[in-house]
Amino acid sequence: MRQLVVAELRKLMSLPIALLAGGLSVAGQVAIGALTAGGLRERLDAGTAYGSAADNVFQLVMPGAVGAIVLGVVLVGSEYTSNSTDAGGGRQITTSLLAVPQRGRLVAGKALALVIASVVLATTAIVGVLAVTSVLLGPHSVLANGLDGAERGRAVGGLVYWTLSALIGFGITWVTRSGVIPLIVLVVNSSVVSVTYLLSKVTSVAYYFPDLAGLRMIIRDTGTGVAPLTGGLVMALWTAGILLASGFLFARRDA
């Protein structure tokens, strides 16, 4: 399994779009943190900021999860992309199954590689955001008195949120066998227009969709009544269900 995971990590790092998404997700979060920290400090000084300093800082790591989603989608989608006619017009999935005939093992190896990549990216982004905001927010910095238990929990929640988001994109792409639909749906919902957020204005059931539930691990002052641990468990259950369904389909239909 170790060799398979290493091979999948190398495959992921060989994809230009994966490198671009990873780089932008980290650099973008740090840049956004730097750009918003000045105005946030003024609002915190004046007592007009919406939510706590910790909420305002940790919510900066959420948009970067889009990069993790892209990693999950392209890791699978690249398997189903047809090669050029000069290269025979085949797909990578054929070669992958020849190298690893056990489909469950192949999916598990890819998933583990994705988890490693997502954790590394999320850790880098969170540390970067905390570092830049600690300099610019001064006495309001989350790091001013060291991270307490609740703030460490938020940081871990950010890691979990990025990782589960990546695995959700990963699982859905096994079902669609194409990265186009998952990218459009998941990226738009996470960064442009959140359909689940709009639904939450109509029904409280929407709080238990994976993205909104997972956010409770990071942002606490929401008034939704969903506890951080509950939100994390709900998102994890959604992820497990999607992975089980996609693995079942992959094991029983032609590649």
BELWO-V616301 format. One line per field, one symbol per residue. phi: phi as a letter, one per 30 degrees, with the letter a starting at -180 (. if undefined). psi: psi as a letter, one per 30 degrees, with the letter a starting at -180 (. if undefined). burial: b if it has 24 or more other C-alpha atoms within 12 Angstrom, else e. Layout:
phi=???
psi=???
burial=???
This chain:
phi=.dddddddddddddcedddddddddddddddddddcddddddddddicddidddddddddddeddeddddeddddceddcddddddcjidbddddddddbdddddddddddddddddddddddddddddddddddddhddedceciddedddddddeddddddddddddeddddddhadddeddddddddbcbddddddddcbdeddcdedddddddcccdcidicdedddddddddedddddddddddddcbdd
psi=eeeeeeeeeeeeffjeeeeeeeeeeeeeeeeeeeefeeeeeeeeefggkjlleeeeeffffefffeeeeeeeefeeeffgkkllefgfgalfeeeefeeifjeeeeeeeeeeeeeeeeeeeeeeeeeeeeeefeeffbffkfgeglkaeeeeeeeeeeeeeeeeeeeeeeeefeefgkfeeeeeeeeefffdjjeeeeeffekfeffgleeeeefffekeifgfgjleeeeeeeeeeeeeeeeeeeeeeefglk.
burial=eeeebeebbebbeebebbbebbbbbbbbbbbbbbeebeebbeebeeeeeeebbbbbbbbbbbbbbbbbbbbbbbbbbbbbeeeeeeeeeebbbeebeeeeeebeebbbbbbbbbbbbbbbbbbbbbbbbbbbbbebbeebbbbeeeeeeebebbbbbbbbbbbbbbbbbbbbbbbbbbbeebbebbbebbeeeeebbeeeeeeeebbbbbbbbbbbbbbbeeebebbbbbbbbbbbebbeebbbebbeebeeeee
